[in-house]
Amino acid sequence: IPTGYGDDQDVDQYHTGFGEWKGQLYSRLGVDKADAAGAEDDGPVKPDEVIKVETNQLRGTLKAALDDVTTGQVPFHDTKVIKFHGSYQQDDRDLREERQKLGIENAFSFMIRVRLPAGYCTAEQWLAMDDTCQRYANGTLKITTRQTWQFHGVVKRDVKPLMRAVNRACMDTLAACGDVCRNVMCTSNPAVCSRKLMDEIVAHTYAIHDHCLPRTGAYHEIFLMHGDEMAEKTQILGSTPLEEEPLYGKTYLPRKYKVAVAIPPCNDVDVFAHCCGFIAIIQDDKLLGFNVTVGGGLGFTHNNQKTHPRLADVIGFCEPRDAKYVCEAVMTVSRDFGDRTNRKHARIKYCVEDYGPDFIREHVEERLGKKLGLAKPYKFESRGDLYGWAKTDDGLWHCGCLVPIGRVKDNWRTGLAQIAELLRGGGGFRMTCNQQVLIADVPEAKKGAVQRLLDEYKIAHTPEATVSGMRRNMVACVALPTCPLAFAEAERYLPTLVGRLESVLERCGLRDRDITIRMTGCPNSCGRPSMAEIGFIGKAPGTYNMYLGGDFVGQRLNTLFAESVTEDQIIALLTPIFGRYANEREKGEAFGDFVVRAGYVKPMTHGRYWWTLPNV
């Protein structure tokens, strides 16, 4: 039998593949089953589809498992369930070897992601999250590319208290992960349209998200209901009442479903990277509706050519009031036609790839009960964030700040908490899809005080203070040490690499030139590296595949330029390219367009050519 079983990119790492291989091994040896592994053995690994059916609308045994103080982890099947409630079980991989030598279990903890549609929170909510991360997590907040926060390092005994703290702040973590519609994103730059229009589009973002939420009461039963009074209230003949999921059924979706709303000319949400997207069409300061995109997604598996990134297709136009129903229709097409036999082929991008955009549009129109209109013209010009101050037509100020790789800690955490205190009762914050933060709704009377706090805590908020155009546009996933899927560093390493590249850019006179650079520790692509002008995807510790040629506004994938490169090789490869770009670029030409025109890589015209186009 084959001895290699690959690197499974699902959340259970290699276990699914190993389970299949182990069964073949025991069969060949004539052993019906392995010796018992002890009382804590979870038994055979069940497929996700079976687990979803057996969990009683996302309950499983999670409530009891979280109360079990004898171990820091939950059983395998409950690791699948807890995803739907906004959390992943992880462990500190830096400590694995040491703890194995000591004969103790891994240093398990939980990542918990908040549900935050459009990335908006009040000043009071920011303060509540700041307090929560100190009490129950590792003392930092992580702003993610999903325009929300994550808590890291939450030990099992603190999971429920953290969830209740989030609930007291009028937020939750429901459906922030799992095979459901996840946090719906929306353009955060206040300069792209009037305040009235921004509020209207954000309201549609909330409506889309709320419409597609799961209806199960499991989240509240597991995490929020506690105490004698609550136990008596929920005792209904000793059982849980029968529930229905009108959109999801018993098996929910084949895989995650991501949605974004973009407001041209800004594509900060990377709308074409999403399962379903809405591009706002504005004319004479009026929202006419949305162009609808379907079939985006960037994750793939190394050396598996059946998987690849894909950018979404525009399939039509809908009126504003229909947006949430269009989103539902696309989602139910994914539910009904998605591949439930292979999770690596289950995203809706593969439905669109296999059946075609016309097939998807026809089924969406059938479920919607009306035809989609013809897509209307639009133009994207950027996808970066606002830095510095901008005043909207309602007289309020907004300030975009650089938070390196989205990690709110040290001076950033202290300074932003002080600003939140100052803005109690009126101001707020918006997370951006590039892992930055926008201080929002600052009255004229408080602008000076906010500016003094930004200066005091050295929070970069102007193009001059953000060091370089590359640093302003760098994005990285968390990766090591906590992500179980990472092959290489990302968040802890990219700032170091960018520091070395900045020296090269300085010599070439390109210090202030905006260049998007993104890095992820594995090909799941949480940091969207496949859409960067310079992208890195981890293959092994200290080793990355390097991709070039994504366009600056997020409408073209990049192309593999070099395989398995180290830091010194990266510097050596990019130095001459930066030199040529400085001397030979055309007026207004972005770096990604230049490397295509100069012949370093071929343009990636479609995701299906991900494996065949590169010359590497």
N, C-alpha and C positions, 0 to 999 in steps of 0.2 A: 504494500500500500504506500502511497506517497507520504513523504515525511514533512512536507511543507504545507502549512494550512493558512498562510497569508496573514495579513493584518486587517482584521475586520474593523471598519471605520464606524461601527455603531457604538452606542454608549457602553455596551458590555465588552468593549475591546475585542480580544481574540476568542472570547469564551464560546460564541456560537460555532465558529469554525473548528475550535478545539473539541467541542462536544461531538460534532459529527465525526471527526477523525478518531476520537477515542472509542466511539461505538464500533467503527470498522476494525480498530486494533483488537478490541476484546473479542469481536466476532471471529477474527482470523486465528486468535489464540485459543478459541474454543471455550472462552469464559463468557457465560451469559451476561454477567454484570460485574462491575467492580466491587471490591470489598467496601463495606459501609465506611463512609468518611467521618462518621461521628454524628452526634446528635444535632449538630448545627448544619449538617448538609441540607441544602435546599432541594435536593433531588435534581432530576433532569431539567435542563434549560428549556423553557417553553417559548414558542414564538410569540412575538408581541401581540399578534391578532388574537391568540388564545388568551393571553393574559388580560387584554382589554375586556374581553367578554366575561371573564371569570371574576373581575374585580368589583362587580356590583356598582356600576356607574362611578368608577374611580375611587372606591373605598379600599378594597383589598383588606389587608390586615395592618394597614399603615398606622392607624391610631394606636393600636396595641404595641406595634413595633417601636414607635417613637417613645413610648413609656418604658420600654425594656432597658434597664440601666446596666445590664450585664455585658453589653457590647456597644461599641460606638457606631455600628452600621445597622442598616435595615436589610431584611432578606432580599434576594435578587428580584423577585417579582414585585416587591414594593419599590425598588429603585425605578421600575418602569412607571408605577402609579404616581410617584411623587413628582415626576416630570410635569404631569398635567397641572400640578398645583404650584408650578414655578420654581422647582428646585431640582438640583442634581446632586447625587452623592459622589463625593470625591475623596481623595486622600493626598497627603503631602508626599510626592514622589521623591523629594530630596531625602526623606527619612525612611524610605522603604527598606533599604538594605540594612541599616542599623537596627531597625525594629525586628526584622526577620532574624538577625543574629541573636537578639535578646529573646526571641520566642514569643513576642507579643504581636497583637494584630496591628495592621497599618493605622496611621494617624488619620482616621476618617473625619471628614467634616462635610458640610453642605454649602453649596452655592445657592443663594436665593435671589431671584430676579423679581423686581417690582413691575406690576402692570401700570404703564404710564402713557396712555394714548397721546400722541402729538408731543410727548416729552415735557408736558407742562406740570409744574407744581407751584404751590404758594410758598411764600417765605416761611410760614409756619410748618408746612410739610417738610421743607428742606431741613429745618431745625430738628424736627422729629426724626428724620432719617439720620442726621448727624449724631444725635443721641443714641439711636438704635445701633448704629455701626460700632459705637464705642462700648455699649453694654453687652452686645451679643455676638459681634463679629470680630474681625481683625483690626478694627479701628480705621478702616478706609472705606470709601465708596468708589465703585467702579462704574464710570459712565460708559455704556456699551454702544456698539453700532446699531442697536435696536432702539436707541433714543430713550434709554431708561437707566436705572441703577441696578447693580448687582452687589450683594453682600457676599463676602468670602470668609472662609474659616469659621463657619457657624457649627459648633459641636452639637451633637444630637439633642442633648438636654435643653438647648437654647432655641431649637427650631420653632416650637410652639410659642414660647414667649416673644420671639422676634415677629412671627406672623401676627400675633395679637397687637404688638406695638405698631406695626404697619397699618393694621385695621383701625386702631385708635386715631391714626392720622388720616382716616377716610381714604385709604388706599388698600390694595390687596395684591396678591401675586397669582391669582387665578388665571390659568391659560397663558402664563408668560413663557411656558415651555410645553412640550408634548405635541401630540398629533391633533392639533386644533388650530384655529385662527389665533395667531400670536399678536403681540403689541403692534397696533397700527401706527405707522409713522407719518409725519407731515413736515413739510418744509418749515424751518424755524427762522429763517432770515426775515426780519420785519420790514426790510427795505424793498421786498419784491412786489408788494401791493399795499393798498390802503388798509388801515386798521379794521375797518368794517368788513372788508373782504377776507382778511386773515381770520377774523373771528368766525365768519360764516363757513370758511373752508375747514377750520379746526372743529367746528360743530359737526360738520359732515363726517370728519374723521372719527369723532366720538360715536356718532350714530352707527357708522360702519362697524366699529369695534364692538359696541354693546349688542348690536343685532346678531353678531356671530359668536357670542360667548356661550360656553356650555351652560346648561340649566341645572345640572346636578347640584344637590345640596351637600355633596361630600366634603368640599373645602371647608364649609362652616362647621360641619360635624367633627372633622378631624382636628382642625387647628383653632377654632374660635370658641366652640361651646365647651364650657368647663364649669365646675362647681355643682353643688347639689340642686340648686334651682334649675339650672340648665339641663341637668340630667333628667329631672322629673318632667320638664317641658318636652323633652325629645323622646320620652318613653311612650311609644305607640304600640300597645299590645306586644311589647318586647321585640319589635322588629322595625326595620326601616321601611317607610312607605314606598310603594312602587312609583318610580319616576320614569319620565320619558324624555329623551333628547330629540326634539323635533328636527334638528338639523344634522345631528351626528349619529343617532342610533346607538347600538351597543358597542360598535367597533370603532366609533369616531372616524378620523381620517386615516388614509394609508401612511401619510407622513405629515410633517409640519406644513403650515400654510401661512405665508408671509405676505403682508399687504403694506403698500406705501402710497402716499398722496404727495405729488410734486406740484410746485407752483412755478411755472416758467417765469423768467429765464433761469431759475436756480434748480439744479437737480441734485441737491445735497442729500436726498434720500436714496440716490441710485435706483430710481424707479424701475429700471429694466432688469434689475437683479431679483425682482420679487415675483412670487407666484401670481399675484394680481396687483395691478397698479392703476392709479387714477391721475391723469395729468390735467390740472385745472385749465380751462379755457376761459380767458377773461377778455372782455371787449367793452370799451367805454366804461370802465370801472364796474362792470357787472359780470357776475359768474354765470356763463352760459351753460356750463356743464363740465363733463370730464371725458377726455379720451381714455379708453379702457385698454390696459395692457395685460397680457396673459402669458405665462410660461417661462418666467425667469427663475434662475437659481444657479448658484456658483459651486456647490459642493461636488466633489468627485472622489475617486479612490485611485491612489497611485497604481499604475500598471494594469488598471482595469478599463479597457477601452470601451466597455459598454456604459461607462459613466463619463460625464463631461459637464463643464459649465454651459449655461445657455442664457442668452438675453431674451427678454420677453418680446412678443409681437403685439403691435397695436391692432385690435380687432374691431374697433368701432367707437362710438360716442354715446354717452348717456346724459340725461338731464340730472341736475343735482339731486332731486328727490328720489331718483331711482338708484343712486350709487350703492346704497346698502343692500338693495335687492340684487343688483348685478354681482356684488361681492358674494352674496349667498349663492347665486346661481353658479358662479365659477367654482366656488368651494364644493358644492354638491356634485358638480361634474368630476372634480378631483376625487370625491368620496366614492362615486360609483364606477369610475373608469381607471382609477389609480391601481397600480400593481401591488397587490397585497401579498404576493408570494416572494418578493425580493425588495427589501427596504432600500437597497441602493438604487432601485429603479422605480421608486414609488412616488417621487415628487411629481407635481402636475407638469413640470417642464418636460418630462418624458411622455406624458399624455399628448401634449402639443406636438412634440417631436414625432411621435409614432402615428398619431391620427391626423395631424395638420391643424393649423389655426382655423380654417373654414369649418371643420368638424366641431371644434370647440365652440365657435361662435354660434353655429346652428343650435347646439344643445343649450347654450346659455339663453338664446332668444326664446327657445321653446319653454324653458323653465321660467323665464321672465314674463312671458306672455305678450311680448312686443319685440319689434325689430330694433336693433341698435342702429344709430345713425352713422353716417360716414364720418370718419375721423377728421378733425379740424386741424388747420395748420398751427404749429407751435415751434418754438426755438429755445433750446437750452444753450446758455453761454458760460455757466460755471457750475461747480458743485462744492465749492469751499464754503466756509462759514464767515459770518461777519466778525471782524475784529475792530474794536474801538466803539465809539458812541454813535448812535443813530437816533434821530427823533422822528416819531411817527405823527401822523396828522391829528391825533388826539392830544398832542402836547406832552406825551410821556416819552421818556428816554429808555434806550436799551443799549447794553454794552456786551459785546462778545469777548470772551476770555479764553486764553489758551490753558488747557489743563493737560499736561503731557500724558499721552496715551490714555487719557480719561481717568487717571487714578487720582482721586481727591484725597490728599494726605498732606501732612506737614503744614507749611504756610498756606497752601491752597485751602485746606480744610478749615483752618482757623480763620483765615480772612473771609472766606465765603460764608461761614457761620456768623461772623460779625456783621456782614452785609445783610444777611437774612434777618438778624435781630433789628437792624435799622429799618428794614422794609416791612416789618410786621404790620398787618392791617391793610395792605394795598399791593405791594410789589410781589414779584415771583421770579421763577427761573424756568428756562427751557433747556433741556438737554438737546444736543444736536446729534445727527447721525454720524458725525466725524469725531465723536468722543469729546466734544468740547461743551461749554456751558454758556448760555446767554442770560445775563441778568436783565430781567424784563420789568416793564411797567414802573420805572423809577420817576417819581415826580420831580419837577424842576427844583423844588426846595431841598431835595435830598441828594441831588446829583453830585454836588461838591463833596458831601460827606462820603458818598460811595467812592468817589475818585480818590479821596485821601486814604481810604482803607485799601484800595487796590495798590496804591503806591507804597503804603506802609508794609504790606505783606508781599510786595514784589510779585503780584499776579499779573503776568504779561497779558496785555489787552490791546496793543497797537501793533501794526505791521512791523514797526521798528523794534519793538521789544520782544517780538516772537523769534528772534535770532535769524531765521532764514525762511524762504519760501517753502523749502522742503520740510522743515520742522512744523510749519503751519499745516502741512498736508499729510502728515504721517499718521497712520492708523495701524494698530496691532491688537490681536486677540490676547487673552490672558496666557494661554499655553502653560508651560511649566511654571511652578511645580504642581499645580492642582488639577489641571485638565487631564483626564485619563486618556485622551486621544492624541495628545501632542507628541510629535517626534523630536521637536526642537524648540528652542526658546523663541519668544516673540516680544511680549511686553517688556520683559527685563532686558532685552538685548537691542531692540531696534533703536532706541535713543543713542546708544553707543555707536552703532553703525552709522547713523545719521550724522553724529558728531565728526566722524572721520570723513564722510562724504562732503560735509560742509567746508572742510579745509580745501578740498578739491574745487568745489563750487566757488569759493572765495577767490582762488587763484585764477579761475576762468571768468570772473566778473559776473557770476550767476547767483550770487548770494540771495538776492531778493526775488529771484524768478520762482514762481509757483510751480512745483513739480510734485505730483502725487506719488507717494511711496507707501506701500502697505506690506505687512508681514503676518503670516499665520504659522502656527506650529504644526499644522496638518492640512490636508486638502479639503477638510470640511469648510474652510474658507469663511470663518466667522468675520474676519476683518476685510472681506471682499478684495483680496489681492488680485484676483483675475481681472479686475476692472481698473487697476492702477497703471500709471505710466511706467512705474517700476514696481514689480511685485515679487515677493519671496514666499515660497511655500516649503515648510520644513520637511526634510526626508530622514534626517538622523541628527543627533546632537552636533551643533555647529555646522551643519550642512543643509543647503537649500537649493531648490530649483529656482532659477531666476527668469522672470518673464518681463518682456518689454513691449511697448507699442499700444497700450490702452490709450484711448483718447481722453482729453482733459475734462470732457463734460459727461462721461459715463455712457457712451453709445457704441463702444467697441471694446471687445475683449482684447487682452494682450496675448502675446505669443511666446512660447518657450524659447529662450535665448541661450541658456547654459544650464547644464544639469549638475547637481551635486557639487556646488561651489562653496568655498569657505570665505571667511571675511577678507583675507588678503587677495584672493582671486576676484572677489566682487569689486574691490577697489581698483585692481589692475584692469578689469574689464570696462568699468564705467569711466575711468579717468580720460582715456582718449575720446570716448563718445561725448563727454561733457565739453572737451576741447573743441571738437568739430561743431557741436551745437552752438557754442559761443561765437564761433567765427562764420558759420555757414547758414544759420537759421534765417528764414524769411521773416518779414515783419509780422508780428503777432503769432508766429508759429509755436505751438506747444511742443514740449519735449517728446511726447508720445507720437505726435504726427511726424516730427523730424526723424525719429529712428526708423519709421516706416519708409519715409521718402528717401532716406539715405541708404536703405537696403539692409539695415542690420537685421530686421525681421520682416516677414510678410504680414500684411494686415489680416487679422483674424475676422473673416467676414461672417462666420457662423460657428457656433459652439461645436457642431458636429465635426468640424475639422480640427478640433483641439489636439488630437493625437497624430494626424497625418500631415498637417501644414508645416510644422517646424522642421528645419534642416538639421537639428541637433542629432 
